[in-house]
Amino acid sequence: MQYYYTRKNPDARGVIQVHADRCKDLPEILERVYLGIFPNSSLAMNSAKEKLQLTKVRICTCCME
Ligand SMILES: [Zn+2]
């Protein structure tokens, strides 16, 4: 299980990125939103889509399983 976060603000394409807490690109504490604890990145992504009502959600490439 891992902690997952999203960046607070979408990038220029309107995409929100999801990161695991071990990520080297994890946003600064004020720039991120805690998502929850999930066994894998796809469950974290689903939760982000539901919670943020967004379809443009991507997992950070280094956090992908
Ligand atoms: Zn990452």
N, CA, C, O and the ligand as a Tripos MOL2 file, in Angstrom:
@<TRIPOS>MOLECULE
protein
  261   259    66     0     0
PROTEIN
NO_CHARGES

@<TRIPOS>ATOM
      1 N           0.8450   -1.1980    0.0000 N.3       1 MET1
      2 CA          0.0000    0.0000    0.0000 C.3       1 MET1
      3 C           0.8780    1.2440    0.0000 C.2       1 MET1
      4 O           1.9500    1.2760    0.6030 O.2       1 MET1
      5 N           0.3940    2.2540   -0.6860 N.am      2 GLN2
      6 CA          1.1590    3.4910   -0.7600 C.3       2 GLN2
      7 C           0.2620    4.7080   -0.6610 C.2       2 GLN2
      8 O          -0.9240    4.6600   -0.9880 O.2       2 GLN2
      9 N           0.8490    5.7900   -0.2050 N.am      3 TYR3
     10 CA          0.1390    7.0630   -0.1710 C.3       3 TYR3
     11 C           0.2010    7.6740   -1.5620 C.2       3 TYR3
     12 O           1.2350    7.6390   -2.2280 O.2       3 TYR3
     13 N          -0.9150    8.2300   -1.9850 N.am      4 TYR4
     14 CA         -0.9520    8.8880   -3.2960 C.3       4 TYR4
     15 C          -1.4320   10.3270   -3.1530 C.2       4 TYR4
     16 O          -2.2520   10.6560   -2.2960 O.2       4 TYR4
     17 N          -0.8940   11.1600   -4.0160 N.am      5 TYR5
     18 CA         -1.2260   12.5840   -4.0290 C.3       5 TYR5
     19 C          -1.4890   13.0240   -5.4550 C.2       5 TYR5
     20 O          -1.0220   12.3990   -6.4070 O.2       5 TYR5
     21 N          -2.2440   14.1090   -5.5940 N.am      6 THR6
     22 CA         -2.3440   14.7480   -6.9090 C.3       6 THR6
     23 C          -1.7710   16.1470   -6.7780 C.2       6 THR6
     24 O          -1.7050   16.7080   -5.6840 O.2       6 THR6
     25 N          -1.3630   16.6970   -7.8990 N.am      7 ARG7
     26 CA         -0.9550   18.0950   -7.9180 C.3       7 ARG7
     27 C          -2.2300   18.9330   -7.7970 C.2       7 ARG7
     28 O          -3.2750   18.5610   -8.3310 O.2       7 ARG7
     29 N          -2.1390   20.0460   -7.1030 N.am      8 LYS8
     30 CA         -3.3080   20.8850   -6.8730 C.3       8 LYS8
     31 C          -3.8580   21.4650   -8.1720 C.2       8 LYS8
     32 O          -5.0680   21.4770   -8.4000 O.2       8 LYS8
     33 N          -2.9650   21.9350   -9.0020 N.am      9 ASN9
     34 CA         -3.3920   22.5960  -10.2310 C.3       9 ASN9
     35 C          -3.0340   21.7650  -11.4470 C.2       9 ASN9
     36 O          -1.9710   21.1480  -11.5010 O.2       9 ASN9
     37 N          -3.9330   21.7540  -12.4270 N.am     10 PRO10
     38 CA         -3.6390   21.0050  -13.6500 C.3      10 PRO10
     39 C          -2.5080   21.6550  -14.4510 C.2      10 PRO10
     40 O          -2.2190   22.8380  -14.2720 O.2      10 PRO10
     41 N          -1.8750   20.8870  -15.3280 N.am     11 ASP11
     42 CA         -0.8320   21.4530  -16.1930 C.3      11 ASP11
     43 C          -1.4740   22.2230  -17.3510 C.2      11 ASP11
     44 O          -2.6920   22.3990  -17.3770 O.2      11 ASP11
     45 N          -0.6690   22.6760  -18.2980 N.am     12 ALA12
     46 CA         -1.1490   23.5050  -19.4070 C.3      12 ALA12
     47 C          -2.2070   22.8080  -20.2630 C.2      12 ALA12
     48 O          -3.0220   23.4680  -20.9080 O.2      12 ALA12
     49 N          -2.1940   21.4790  -20.2660 N.am     13 ARG13
     50 CA         -3.1900   20.7290  -21.0450 C.3      13 ARG13
     51 C          -4.4260   20.3630  -20.2300 C.2      13 ARG13
     52 O          -5.3080   19.6540  -20.7140 O.2      13 ARG13
     53 N          -4.4860   20.8450  -18.9990 N.am     14 GLY14
     54 CA         -5.6220   20.5330  -18.1440 C.3      14 GLY14
     55 C          -5.5460   19.1580  -17.5040 C.2      14 GLY14
     56 O          -6.5460   18.6320  -17.0150 O.2      14 GLY14
     57 N          -4.3580   18.5850  -17.5120 N.am     15 VAL15
     58 CA         -4.1700   17.2450  -16.9500 C.3      15 VAL15
     59 C          -3.6660   17.3380  -15.5040 C.2      15 VAL15
     60 O          -2.7540   18.0990  -15.1810 O.2      15 VAL15
     61 N          -4.2950   16.5370  -14.6610 N.am     16 ILE16
     62 CA         -3.8500   16.4380  -13.2700 C.3      16 ILE16
     63 C          -2.9810   15.1890  -13.1380 C.2      16 ILE16
     64 O          -3.3620   14.1080  -13.5880 O.2      16 ILE16
     65 N          -1.8370   15.3430  -12.5340 N.am     17 GLN17
     66 CA         -0.9500   14.2020  -12.3550 C.3      17 GLN17
     67 C          -1.0570   13.6130  -10.9650 C.2      17 GLN17
     68 O          -1.1610   14.3260   -9.9670 O.2      17 GLN17
     69 N          -1.0290   12.2720  -10.9270 N.am     18 VAL18
     70 CA         -1.0700   11.5360   -9.6650 C.3      18 VAL18
     71 C           0.3400   11.0260   -9.3520 C.2      18 VAL18
     72 O           1.0380   10.5190  -10.2300 O.2      18 VAL18
     73 N           0.7420   11.1680   -8.0890 N.am     19 HIS19
     74 CA          2.0670   10.7230   -7.6530 C.3      19 HIS19
     75 C           1.9660    9.8590   -6.4120 C.2      19 HIS19
     76 O           1.1010   10.0660   -5.5610 O.2      19 HIS19
     77 N           2.8510    8.8980   -6.3200 N.am     20 ALA20
     78 CA          3.0040    8.1410   -5.0750 C.3      20 ALA20
     79 C           3.9570    8.9180   -4.1660 C.2      20 ALA20
     80 O           4.7070    9.7710   -4.6410 O.2      20 ALA20
     81 N           3.9310    8.6300   -2.8720 N.am     21 ASP21
     82 CA          4.7450    9.4470   -1.9570 C.3      21 ASP21
     83 C           6.2450    9.2240   -2.0980 C.2      21 ASP21
     84 O           7.0340   10.0430   -1.6270 O.2      21 ASP21
     85 N           6.6520    8.1290   -2.7390 N.am     22 ARG22
     86 CA          8.0830    7.8900   -2.9350 C.3      22 ARG22
     87 C           8.6240    8.6230   -4.1680 C.2      22 ARG22
     88 O           9.8200    8.5710   -4.4510 O.2      22 ARG22
     89 N           7.7400    9.3000   -4.8910 N.am     23 CYS23
     90 CA          8.1240    9.9070   -6.1640 C.3      23 CYS23
     91 C           9.1210   11.0430   -5.9810 C.2      23 CYS23
     92 O           9.0020   11.8430   -5.0520 O.2      23 CYS23
     93 N          10.1010   11.1070   -6.8720 N.am     24 LYS24
     94 CA         11.0760   12.2100   -6.8050 C.3      24 LYS24
     95 C          10.4790   13.5020   -7.3570 C.2      24 LYS24
     96 O          10.9970   14.5880   -7.1000 O.2      24 LYS24
     97 N           9.3760   13.3810   -8.1230 N.am     25 ASP25
     98 CA          8.6960   14.5600   -8.6610 C.3      25 ASP25
     99 C           7.4620   14.9610   -7.8600 C.2      25 ASP25
    100 O           6.6370   15.7520   -8.3170 O.2      25 ASP25
    101 N           7.3530   14.4050   -6.6680 N.am     26 LEU26
    102 CA          6.2060   14.7200   -5.8150 C.3      26 LEU26
    103 C           6.1480   16.2360   -5.5840 C.2      26 LEU26
    104 O           7.1440   16.8510   -5.2020 O.2      26 LEU26
    105 N           4.9560   16.8360   -5.8230 N.am     27 PRO27
    106 CA          4.8600   18.2930   -5.6260 C.3      27 PRO27
    107 C           5.1150   18.6970   -4.1710 C.2      27 PRO27
    108 O           4.9700   17.8890   -3.2540 O.2      27 PRO27
    109 N           5.4920   19.9460   -3.9810 N.am     28 GLU28
    110 CA          5.6840   20.5050   -2.6410 C.3      28 GLU28
    111 C           4.3950   20.3540   -1.8340 C.2      28 GLU28
    112 O           3.3040   20.2450   -2.3930 O.2      28 GLU28
    113 N           4.5430   20.3500   -0.5190 N.am     29 ILE29
    114 CA          3.4030   20.0800    0.3600 C.3      29 ILE29
    115 C           2.2110   21.0220    0.1080 C.2      29 ILE29
    116 O           1.0610   20.5970    0.2220 O.2      29 ILE29
    117 N           2.4670   22.2650   -0.2240 N.am     30 LEU30
    118 CA          1.3700   23.2130   -0.4790 C.3      30 LEU30
    119 C           0.7840   23.0750   -1.8820 C.2      30 LEU30
    120 O          -0.2710   23.6320   -2.1860 O.2      30 LEU30
    121 N           1.4770   22.3340   -2.7180 N.am     31 GLU31
    122 CA          1.0520   22.1690   -4.1100 C.3      31 GLU31
    123 C           0.3280   20.8560   -4.3600 C.2      31 GLU31
    124 O          -0.0920   20.5740   -5.4820 O.2      31 GLU31
    125 N           0.1810   20.0510   -3.3040 N.am     32 ARG32
    126 CA         -0.4020   18.7330   -3.5300 C.3      32 ARG32
    127 C          -1.6490   18.4950   -2.6880 C.2      32 ARG32
    128 O          -1.8760   19.1540   -1.6730 O.2      32 ARG32
    129 N          -2.4530   17.5280   -3.1430 N.am     33 VAL33
    130 CA         -3.6810   17.1430   -2.4570 C.3      33 VAL33
    131 C          -3.5670   15.6550   -2.1370 C.2      33 VAL33
    132 O          -3.2570   14.8380   -3.0030 O.2      33 VAL33
    133 N          -3.8230   15.3260   -0.8830 N.am     34 TYR34
    134 CA         -3.7530   13.9240   -0.4580 C.3      34 TYR34
    135 C          -4.9480   13.1630   -1.0190 C.2      34 TYR34
    136 O          -6.0930   13.5910   -0.8780 O.2      34 TYR34
    137 N          -4.6670   12.0330   -1.6520 N.am     35 LEU35
    138 CA         -5.7340   11.2170   -2.2520 C.3      35 LEU35
    139 C          -6.1620   10.0820   -1.3310 C.2      35 LEU35
    140 O          -7.3530    9.8470   -1.1270 O.2      35 LEU35
    141 N          -5.1880    9.3930   -0.7850 N.am     36 GLY36
    142 CA         -5.4830    8.2550    0.0750 C.3      36 GLY36
    143 C          -4.4190    7.1950   -0.0590 C.2      36 GLY36
    144 O          -3.3920    7.3910   -0.7080 O.2      36 GLY36
    145 N          -4.6880    6.0570    0.5740 N.am     37 ILE37
    146 CA         -3.7570    4.9290    0.5260 C.3      37 ILE37
    147 C          -4.3530    3.8720   -0.3920 C.2      37 ILE37
    148 O          -5.4900    3.4410   -0.2010 O.2      37 ILE37
    149 N          -3.5820    3.4590   -1.3840 N.am     38 PHE38
    150 CA         -4.0730    2.4880   -2.3620 C.3      38 PHE38
    151 C          -3.0250    1.4240   -2.6280 C.2      38 PHE38
    152 O          -1.8260    1.6780   -2.5070 O.2      38 PHE38
    153 N          -3.4840    0.2190   -2.9940 N.am     39 PRO39
    154 CA         -2.5360   -0.8610   -3.2900 C.3      39 PRO39
    155 C          -1.8190   -0.6820   -4.6300 C.2      39 PRO39
    156 O          -0.7400   -1.2390   -4.8310 O.2      39 PRO39
    157 N          -2.4020    0.0820   -5.5360 N.am     40 ASN40
    158 CA         -1.7220    0.3020   -6.8180 C.3      40 ASN40
    159 C          -2.1650    1.6130   -7.4580 C.2      40 ASN40
    160 O          -3.1190    2.2560   -7.0190 O.2      40 ASN40
    161 N          -1.4370    1.9870   -8.5100 N.am     41 SER41
    162 CA         -1.6590    3.2950   -9.1170 C.3      41 SER41
    163 C          -2.9850    3.3910   -9.8610 C.2      41 SER41
    164 O          -3.5580    4.4770   -9.9450 O.2      41 SER41
    165 N          -3.4890    2.2770  -10.4060 N.am     42 SER42
    166 CA         -4.7560    2.3950  -11.1450 C.3      42 SER42
    167 C          -5.9250    2.6660  -10.2110 C.2      42 SER42
    168 O          -6.8550    3.3870  -10.5720 O.2      42 SER42
    169 N          -5.8830    2.0920   -9.0120 N.am     43 LEU43
    170 CA         -6.9420    2.4010   -8.0450 C.3      43 LEU43
    171 C          -6.8410    3.8540   -7.5790 C.2      43 LEU43
    172 O          -7.8540    4.5160   -7.3570 O.2      43 LEU43
    173 N          -5.6290    4.3320   -7.4360 N.am     44 ALA44
    174 CA         -5.4210    5.7360   -7.0620 C.3      44 ALA44
    175 C          -5.9650    6.6590   -8.1450 C.2      44 ALA44
    176 O          -6.5750    7.6850   -7.8460 O.2      44 ALA44
    177 N          -5.7420    6.2930   -9.3980 N.am     45 MET45
    178 CA         -6.2420    7.0780  -10.5290 C.3      45 MET45
    179 C          -7.7640    7.1220  -10.5450 C.2      45 MET45
    180 O          -8.3600    8.1810  -10.7390 O.2      45 MET45
    181 N          -8.3870    5.9680  -10.3400 N.am     46 ASN46
    182 CA         -9.8520    5.9150  -10.3230 C.3      46 ASN46
    183 C         -10.4150    6.8070   -9.2400 C.2      46 ASN46
    184 O         -11.3940    7.5220   -9.4520 O.2      46 ASN46
    185 N          -9.7930    6.7610   -8.0850 N.am     47 SER47
    186 CA        -10.2480    7.5840   -6.9830 C.3      47 SER47
    187 C         -10.0790    9.0690   -7.2980 C.2      47 SER47
    188 O         -10.9470    9.8750   -6.9630 O.2      47 SER47
    189 N          -8.9810    9.4320   -7.9330 N.am     48 ALA48
    190 CA         -8.7370   10.8310   -8.3030 C.3      48 ALA48
    191 C          -9.7980   11.3270   -9.2790 C.2      48 ALA48
    192 O         -10.2940   12.4460   -9.1490 O.2      48 ALA48
    193 N         -10.1410   10.4930  -10.2520 N.am     49 LYS49
    194 CA        -11.1640   10.8700  -11.2370 C.3      49 LYS49
    195 C         -12.5040   11.1210  -10.5750 C.2      49 LYS49
    196 O         -13.2070   12.0790  -10.8980 O.2      49 LYS49
    197 N         -12.8490   10.2370   -9.6330 N.am     50 GLU50
    198 CA        -14.1170   10.3360   -8.9300 C.3      50 GLU50
    199 C         -14.1440   11.5630   -8.0230 C.2      50 GLU50
    200 O         -15.0980   12.3400   -8.0230 O.2      50 GLU50
    201 N         -13.0730   11.7130   -7.2550 N.am     51 LYS51
    202 CA        -12.9850   12.7650   -6.2560 C.3      51 LYS51
    203 C         -12.9210   14.1480   -6.8980 C.2      51 LYS51
    204 O         -13.5670   15.0840   -6.4260 O.2      51 LYS51
    205 N         -12.1580   14.2750   -7.9520 N.am     52 LEU52
    206 CA        -11.9540   15.5820   -8.5770 C.3      52 LEU52
    207 C         -12.9090   15.8330   -9.7360 C.2      52 LEU52
    208 O         -12.9130   16.9150  -10.3230 O.2      52 LEU52
    209 N         -13.7230   14.8250  -10.0640 N.am     53 GLN53
    210 CA        -14.6450   14.9410  -11.1960 C.3      53 GLN53
    211 C         -13.9000   15.3170  -12.4770 C.2      53 GLN53
    212 O         -14.3380   16.1700  -13.2480 O.2      53 GLN53
    213 N         -12.7790   14.6640  -12.6760 N.am     54 LEU54
    214 CA        -11.9460   14.9430  -13.8380 C.3      54 LEU54
    215 C         -11.6880   13.6560  -14.6020 C.2      54 LEU54
    216 O         -11.5870   12.5800  -14.0130 O.2      54 LEU54
    217 N         -11.5850   13.7750  -15.9020 N.am     55 THR55
    218 CA        -11.2300   12.6040  -16.6930 C.3      55 THR55
    219 C          -9.7700   12.6680  -17.1230 C.2      55 THR55
    220 O          -9.1540   11.6510  -17.4400 O.2      55 THR55
    221 N          -9.2270   13.8880  -17.1260 N.am     56 LYS56
    222 CA         -7.8290   14.0620  -17.5400 C.3      56 LYS56
    223 C          -6.9010   13.8410  -16.3670 C.2      56 LYS56
    224 O          -6.3020   14.7850  -15.8510 O.2      56 LYS56
    225 N          -6.7830   12.6090  -15.9540 N.am     57 VAL57
    226 CA         -5.9050   12.2490  -14.8440 C.3      57 VAL57
    227 C          -4.8480   11.2970  -15.3790 C.2      57 VAL57
    228 O          -5.1720   10.3280  -16.0660 O.2      57 VAL57
    229 N          -3.5990   11.5650  -15.0730 N.am     58 ARG58
    230 CA         -2.4970   10.7040  -15.5090 C.3      58 ARG58
    231 C          -1.6360   10.3380  -14.3100 C.2      58 ARG58
    232 O          -1.4600   11.1220  -13.3770 O.2      58 ARG58
    233 N          -1.1100    9.1320  -14.3660 N.am     59 ILE59
    234 CA         -0.1470    8.7620  -13.3440 C.3      59 ILE59
    235 C           1.2330    9.2420  -13.7970 C.2      59 ILE59
    236 O           1.5840    9.1520  -14.9730 O.2      59 ILE59
    237 N           1.9780    9.7380  -12.8650 N.am     60 CYS60
    238 CA          3.3670   10.1330  -13.1250 C.3      60 CYS60
    239 C           4.1190    8.9020  -13.6770 C.2      60 CYS60
    240 O           3.9470    7.7950  -13.1670 O.2      60 CYS60
    241 N           4.9230    9.0910  -14.6850 N.am     61 THR61
    242 CA          5.5660    7.9400  -15.3530 C.3      61 THR61
    243 C           6.4200    7.0890  -14.4140 C.2      61 THR61
    244 O           6.4720    5.8680  -14.5630 O.2      61 THR61
    245 N           7.0830    7.7160  -13.4560 N.am     62 CYS62
    246 CA          7.9260    6.9150  -12.5610 C.3      62 CYS62
    247 C           7.1240    6.2270  -11.4630 C.2      62 CYS62
    248 O           7.6540    5.3710  -10.7550 O.2      62 CYS62
    249 N           5.8530    6.5930  -11.3150 N.am     63 CYS63
    250 CA          5.0150    5.9600  -10.2910 C.3      63 CYS63
    251 C           4.1240    4.8640  -10.8780 C.2      63 CYS63
    252 O           3.3900    4.2010  -10.1450 O.2      63 CYS63
    253 N           4.1850    4.6790  -12.1580 N.am     64 MET64
    254 CA          3.3840    3.6720  -12.8410 C.3      64 MET64
    255 C           3.8810    2.2840  -12.4870 C.2      64 MET64
    256 O           5.0820    2.0650  -12.3300 O.2      64 MET64
    257 N           2.9390    1.3360  -12.3610 N.am     65 GLU65
    258 CA          3.3600   -0.0460  -12.0500 C.3      65 GLU65
    259 C           3.1890   -0.9160  -13.2680 C.2      65 GLU65
    260 O           3.4850   -2.1100  -13.2190 O.2      65 GLU65
    261 ZN          6.6120    9.5690   -9.9290 Zn       66 ZN66
@<TRIPOS>BOND
     1     1     2 1
     2     2     3 1
     3     3     4 2
     4     3     5 am
     5     5     6 1
     6     6     7 1
     7     7     8 2
     8     7     9 am
     9     9    10 1
    10    10    11 1
    11    11    12 2
    12    11    13 am
    13    13    14 1
    14    14    15 1
    15    15    16 2
    16    15    17 am
    17    17    18 1
    18    18    19 1
    19    19    20 2
    20    19    21 am
    21    21    22 1
    22    22    23 1
    23    23    24 2
    24    23    25 am
    25    25    26 1
    26    26    27 1
    27    27    28 2
    28    27    29 am
    29    29    30 1
    30    30    31 1
    31    31    32 2
    32    31    33 am
    33    33    34 1
    34    34    35 1
    35    35    36 2
    36    35    37 am
    37    37    38 1
    38    38    39 1
    39    39    40 2
    40    39    41 am
    41    41    42 1
    42    42    43 1
    43    43    44 2
    44    43    45 am
    45    45    46 1
    46    46    47 1
    47    47    48 2
    48    47    49 am
    49    49    50 1
    50    50    51 1
    51    51    52 2
    52    51    53 am
    53    53    54 1
    54    54    55 1
    55    55    56 2
    56    55    57 am
    57    57    58 1
    58    58    59 1
    59    59    60 2
    60    59    61 am
    61    61    62 1
    62    62    63 1
    63    63    64 2
    64    63    65 am
    65    65    66 1
    66    66    67 1
    67    67    68 2
    68    67    69 am
    69    69    70 1
    70    70    71 1
    71    71    72 2
    72    71    73 am
    73    73    74 1
    74    74    75 1
    75    75    76 2
    76    75    77 am
    77    77    78 1
    78    78    79 1
    79    79    80 2
    80    79    81 am
    81    81    82 1
    82    82    83 1
    83    83    84 2
    84    83    85 am
    85    85    86 1
    86    86    87 1
    87    87    88 2
    88    87    89 am
    89    89    90 1
    90    90    91 1
    91    91    92 2
    92    91    93 am
    93    93    94 1
    94    94    95 1
    95    95    96 2
    96    95    97 am
    97    97    98 1
    98    98    99 1
    99    99   100 2
   100    99   101 am
   101   101   102 1
   102   102   103 1
   103   103   104 2
   104   103   105 am
   105   105   106 1
   106   106   107 1
   107   107   108 2
   108   107   109 am
   109   109   110 1
   110   110   111 1
   111   111   112 2
   112   111   113 am
   113   113   114 1
   114   114   115 1
   115   115   116 2
   116   115   117 am
   117   117   118 1
   118   118   119 1
   119   119   120 2
   120   119   121 am
   121   121   122 1
   122   122   123 1
   123   123   124 2
   124   123   125 am
   125   125   126 1
   126   126   127 1
   127   127   128 2
   128   127   129 am
   129   129   130 1
   130   130   131 1
   131   131   132 2
   132   131   133 am
   133   133   134 1
   134   134   135 1
   135   135   136 2
   136   135   137 am
   137   137   138 1
   138   138   139 1
   139   139   140 2
   140   139   141 am
   141   141   142 1
   142   142   143 1
   143   143   144 2
   144   143   145 am
   145   145   146 1
   146   146   147 1
   147   147   148 2
   148   147   149 am
   149   149   150 1
   150   150   151 1
   151   151   152 2
   152   151   153 am
   153   153   154 1
   154   154   155 1
   155   155   156 2
   156   155   157 am
   157   157   158 1
   158   158   159 1
   159   159   160 2
   160   159   161 am
   161   161   162 1
   162   162   163 1
   163   163   164 2
   164   163   165 am
   165   165   166 1
   166   166   167 1
   167   167   168 2
   168   167   169 am
   169   169   170 1
   170   170   171 1
   171   171   172 2
   172   171   173 am
   173   173   174 1
   174   174   175 1
   175   175   176 2
   176   175   177 am
   177   177   178 1
   178   178   179 1
   179   179   180 2
   180   179   181 am
   181   181   182 1
   182   182   183 1
   183   183   184 2
   184   183   185 am
   185   185   186 1
   186   186   187 1
   187   187   188 2
   188   187   189 am
   189   189   190 1
   190   190   191 1
   191   191   192 2
   192   191   193 am
   193   193   194 1
   194   194   195 1
   195   195   196 2
   196   195   197 am
   197   197   198 1
   198   198   199 1
   199   199   200 2
   200   199   201 am
   201   201   202 1
   202   202   203 1
   203   203   204 2
   204   203   205 am
   205   205   206 1
   206   206   207 1
   207   207   208 2
   208   207   209 am
   209   209   210 1
   210   210   211 1
   211   211   212 2
   212   211   213 am
   213   213   214 1
   214   214   215 1
   215   215   216 2
   216   215   217 am
   217   217   218 1
   218   218   219 1
   219   219   220 2
   220   219   221 am
   221   221   222 1
   222   222   223 1
   223   223   224 2
   224   223   225 am
   225   225   226 1
   226   226   227 1
   227   227   228 2
   228   227   229 am
   229   229   230 1
   230   230   231 1
   231   231   232 2
   232   231   233 am
   233   233   234 1
   234   234   235 1
   235   235   236 2
   236   235   237 am
   237   237   238 1
   238   238   239 1
   239   239   240 2
   240   239   241 am
   241   241   242 1
   242   242   243 1
   243   243   244 2
   244   243   245 am
   245   245   246 1
   246   246   247 1
   247   247   248 2
   248   247   249 am
   249   249   250 1
   250   250   251 1
   251   251   252 2
   252   251   253 am
   253   253   254 1
   254   254   255 1
   255   255   256 2
   256   255   257 am
   257   257   258 1
   258   258   259 1
   259   259   260 2
@<TRIPOS>SUBSTRUCTURE
     1 MET1         2 RESIDUE 1 A MET
     2 GLN2         6 RESIDUE 1 A GLN
     3 TYR3        10 RESIDUE 1 A TYR
     4 TYR4        14 RESIDUE 1 A TYR
     5 TYR5        18 RESIDUE 1 A TYR
     6 THR6        22 RESIDUE 1 A THR
     7 ARG7        26 RESIDUE 1 A ARG
     8 LYS8        30 RESIDUE 1 A LYS
     9 ASN9        34 RESIDUE 1 A ASN
    10 PRO10       38 RESIDUE 1 A PRO
    11 ASP11       42 RESIDUE 1 A ASP
    12 ALA12       46 RESIDUE 1 A ALA
    13 ARG13       50 RESIDUE 1 A ARG
    14 GLY14       54 RESIDUE 1 A GLY
    15 VAL15       58 RESIDUE 1 A VAL
    16 ILE16       62 RESIDUE 1 A ILE
    17 GLN17       66 RESIDUE 1 A GLN
    18 VAL18       70 RESIDUE 1 A VAL
    19 HIS19       74 RESIDUE 1 A HIS
    20 ALA20       78 RESIDUE 1 A ALA
    21 ASP21       82 RESIDUE 1 A ASP
    22 ARG22       86 RESIDUE 1 A ARG
    23 CYS23       90 RESIDUE 1 A CYS
    24 LYS24       94 RESIDUE 1 A LYS
    25 ASP25       98 RESIDUE 1 A ASP
    26 LEU26      102 RESIDUE 1 A LEU
    27 PRO27      106 RESIDUE 1 A PRO
    28 GLU28      110 RESIDUE 1 A GLU
    29 ILE29      114 RESIDUE 1 A ILE
    30 LEU30      118 RESIDUE 1 A LEU
    31 GLU31      122 RESIDUE 1 A GLU
    32 ARG32      126 RESIDUE 1 A ARG
    33 VAL33      130 RESIDUE 1 A VAL
    34 TYR34      134 RESIDUE 1 A TYR
    35 LEU35      138 RESIDUE 1 A LEU
    36 GLY36      142 RESIDUE 1 A GLY
    37 ILE37      146 RESIDUE 1 A ILE
    38 PHE38      150 RESIDUE 1 A PHE
    39 PRO39      154 RESIDUE 1 A PRO
    40 ASN40      158 RESIDUE 1 A ASN
    41 SER41      162 RESIDUE 1 A SER
    42 SER42      166 RESIDUE 1 A SER
    43 LEU43      170 RESIDUE 1 A LEU
    44 ALA44      174 RESIDUE 1 A ALA
    45 MET45      178 RESIDUE 1 A MET
    46 ASN46      182 RESIDUE 1 A ASN
    47 SER47      186 RESIDUE 1 A SER
    48 ALA48      190 RESIDUE 1 A ALA
    49 LYS49      194 RESIDUE 1 A LYS
    50 GLU50      198 RESIDUE 1 A GLU
    51 LYS51      202 RESIDUE 1 A LYS
    52 LEU52      206 RESIDUE 1 A LEU
    53 GLN53      210 RESIDUE 1 A GLN
    54 LEU54      214 RESIDUE 1 A LEU
    55 THR55      218 RESIDUE 1 A THR
    56 LYS56      222 RESIDUE 1 A LYS
    57 VAL57      226 RESIDUE 1 A VAL
    58 ARG58      230 RESIDUE 1 A ARG
    59 ILE59      234 RESIDUE 1 A ILE
    60 CYS60      238 RESIDUE 1 A CYS
    61 THR61      242 RESIDUE 1 A THR
    62 CYS62      246 RESIDUE 1 A CYS
    63 CYS63      250 RESIDUE 1 A CYS
    64 MET64      254 RESIDUE 1 A MET
    65 GLU65      258 RESIDUE 1 A GLU
    66 ZN66       261 GROUP 0 **** ****
